[in-house]
Amino acid sequence: MSELRKDPVTGRWVIISVERAKRPSDFSVSVDWKEERLCPFCPDHESERNDKELFVVHYHKQDSLNSFSKGEKEWMIRVVEDKYPILDFYGDVERIGEGMYDKMDNIGAHEIIIESPFHDKTLSTMSIDEIYHIFWTYKQRFLALKEDKRFRQILIICNHGYGAGGQLKHPHSQLLATPIVPKSIMEEIEGTLEYYAYKERCIFCDIVREERRLKERLIIDDPSFVAIAPFASRVPFEICILPAEHVSSFENIQEEEALDMARVVKETFMRMEKILGDCPYNLFIHSSPFDKYRVSEYHWHIEIMPRLTKLAGFEWGTGFYINPTPPELAAEQLRGAMD
């Protein structure tokens, strides 16, 4: 019989369709990239795209150069301005009332993090060192942009595969700084504060403890991070990676923690690829807002949502997600993927 499950953080209800449970073999979804005549993110194409470079990480002698040949592909990661930004970096935030309606200028930052010079790399095939440098680059951009008092929130988003909104195969992600706190994070903050006011504990810390105790939705249990299939998973094989210790803001991550996280992220994607193949997915980093909007009770985390199913009229009309793969089944499959 199907179950209604309530997300303990946001209060959102989902339908877990137990009687129609789908295993990995029931899905046949590929990344389905569009053909690219000339990849603008590959080395030696920088001048053709004419991007404004904001930050760069170079290879050093101690780094693994993989298949590099001498004198080529010297950069490891590049951060550039998006050529077609969703948000306009220049200008001031001005809030305007129009009768009962509110609006404001479309101010923010929109950056592209080109995660590797190699066109076909993925988070499952990159080295731990390469993934560490990606997340350390995220941290540096968080620290730089939080100094801009116009911004309240930074989001990291990765759209992998055409079915997940990805346009280019070359490994990259997006950073967006916004003058408001997005609704999805505000819902998590409100749920966190309500739980803390009642129990004087972080709800995410309690989730980590409970999932470690039960083990049925636990995928990876590292001393520093856990990967779980959330109790009220919205989509099949949804995964959440959380720091085991309470940290509200991603940009406070330390070097050793970033290395641990890189190891857990790589293993997570290796397990996903073993079970689901190279499927489309969305990845998000949710972190506390900045400065006076910072919420110390919040707990930053990574959300990974494989795009194996499509939303239909019921989901759009009601706000309910229908998940045909119980998270317990997904976690069991992912735990056994490397056996």
Secondary structure as UniProt FT lines:
FT   STRAND          3..6
FT   TURN            8..10
FT   STRAND          13..16
FT   HELIX           18..20
FT   HELIX           24..26
FT   TURN            40..41
FT   TURN            43..44
FT   HELIX           46..49
FT   STRAND          53..58
FT   TURN            61..62
FT   TURN            66..67
FT   TURN            70..71
FT   STRAND          75..81
FT   STRAND          95..98
FT   TURN            99..100
FT   STRAND          101..104
FT   STRAND          109..114
FT   TURN            119..120
FT   TURN            123..125
FT   HELIX           128..145
FT   TURN            146..147
FT   TURN            149..150
FT   STRAND          153..160
FT   HELIX           162..164
FT   STRAND          172..178
FT   HELIX           183..199
FT   HELIX           203..214
FT   TURN            216..217
FT   STRAND          218..221
FT   STRAND          225..228
FT   TURN            231..232
FT   TURN            236..237
FT   STRAND          239..243
FT   HELIX           250..252
FT   HELIX           255..276
FT   STRAND          281..286
FT   HELIX           291..293
FT   TURN            296..297
FT   STRAND          301..306
FT   HELIX           313..318
FT   STRAND          321..323
FT   HELIX           327..335
FT   HELIX           336..338
//
